[in-house]
Amino acid sequence: MVLVVQGYSGKGKKLEVVISNDENITIEFGNYSIEIGDSNKLIMSPKLVETIIRDSMNIGWNPALNGPPLELSLIDGNLDIRRGL
């Protein structure tokens, strides 16, 4: 699964976060953690999306700037810059 975020204007730098599709991810105590829903589908809560956006801005994503997307991965509960596929 890839979470793609862009400013409401539709312009500016995108944020692309690769999230493993074999895990459900929720927020616990400010960290990313895993949980499986009743339907065995990935649950993306608004709180998770908000936390990913805030953490991405701390890493350096600025949605008002132009340029290539900031590509991140959420691996083992850590949000890191993606270094290729």
C-alpha positions as CSV (number, residue, x, y, z in Angstrom):
1,M,0.0,0.0,0.0
2,V,1.2,3.5,-0.8
3,L,-0.1,6.6,1.0
4,V,0.1,9.6,-1.3
5,V,-0.5,13.1,0.2
6,Q,-0.5,16.5,-1.6
7,G,-1.5,20.0,-0.6
8,Y,-5.2,20.8,-1.2
9,S,-4.3,23.1,-4.1
10,G,-3.1,20.0,-6.1
11,K,0.2,21.7,-6.6
12,G,3.5,21.3,-4.8
13,K,5.6,18.4,-3.6
14,K,3.8,15.1,-3.0
15,L,4.5,12.7,-0.1
16,E,4.6,9.0,-1.0
17,V,4.9,6.5,1.9
18,V,5.2,2.8,1.2
19,I,3.4,0.8,3.9
20,S,3.6,-3.0,3.9
21,N,0.2,-4.5,3.0
22,D,0.6,-7.5,5.3
23,E,0.2,-5.5,8.5
24,N,-2.4,-3.2,10.0
25,I,-0.9,-0.1,11.4
26,T,-2.3,2.0,14.2
27,I,-0.8,4.6,16.6
28,E,0.1,3.6,20.2
29,F,1.9,6.0,22.5
30,G,3.1,8.1,19.5
31,N,4.7,5.2,17.7
32,Y,3.5,3.1,14.7
33,S,2.3,-0.3,15.7
34,I,0.5,-3.3,14.2
35,E,-3.1,-4.4,14.5
36,I,-5.3,-6.7,12.4
37,G,-8.9,-5.6,11.8
38,D,-12.0,-7.8,11.7
39,S,-12.0,-7.8,7.9
40,N,-8.2,-8.6,7.7
41,K,-7.7,-5.3,5.8
42,L,-5.2,-2.6,6.4
43,I,-6.7,0.1,8.6
44,M,-5.6,3.6,7.9
45,S,-7.0,5.8,10.7
46,P,-7.1,9.6,10.4
47,K,-4.7,9.7,13.4
48,L,-2.2,7.5,11.6
49,V,-2.3,9.7,8.5
50,E,-1.9,12.8,10.6
51,T,1.1,11.4,12.4
52,I,2.7,10.3,9.2
53,I,2.2,13.8,7.7
54,R,3.6,15.5,10.8
55,D,6.6,13.1,11.0
56,S,7.2,13.6,7.3
57,M,7.3,17.4,7.7
58,N,9.9,16.9,10.5
59,I,12.0,14.9,8.1
60,G,11.8,17.7,5.5
61,W,8.7,17.4,3.4
62,N,7.2,20.8,2.5
63,P,4.0,20.5,0.5
64,A,4.3,24.1,-0.6
65,L,7.5,23.6,-2.5
66,N,7.7,22.2,-6.1
67,G,9.9,19.3,-7.0
68,P,9.9,15.5,-6.9
69,P,7.9,13.7,-4.3
70,L,9.5,12.8,-0.9
71,E,9.5,9.0,-0.9
72,L,9.4,7.3,2.5
73,S,8.9,3.8,3.8
74,L,7.2,2.7,7.0
75,I,9.3,-0.4,8.0
76,D,9.3,-2.1,11.4
77,G,7.5,1.0,12.9
78,N,10.1,3.5,11.6
79,L,9.4,6.2,9.0
80,D,12.5,6.5,6.8
81,I,13.6,8.0,3.5
82,R,13.2,5.4,0.7
83,R,16.5,4.6,-1.0
84,G,15.2,3.1,-4.3
85,L,12.8,0.1,-4.7
